[in-house]
């Protein structure tokens, strides 16, 4: 019984370690993606226009523009629910 508990404990530790490693990888990928988004140039006028026309906060308009590579038309299509 003691041997099985030790084996189960080792398996559990391995699963926990694998889960933590996967979580770290996910956060690293998120950080890399956010870093890339910061480098996308967006015009303030585009952000302001989208925020006003779609009645959304400016930070959402900005992020949506960045997610679409600064492509205004693609962003509008996405906000309208169309496929760009």
Secondary structure, DSSP 8 states (H G I E B T S, - for coil): -HHHHHHHHHHHHHHHHHHHHHHHHHHHHHHHHHHHHHHS---HHHHHHHHHHHT--HHHHHHHHHHTTT-HHHHHHHHHT---
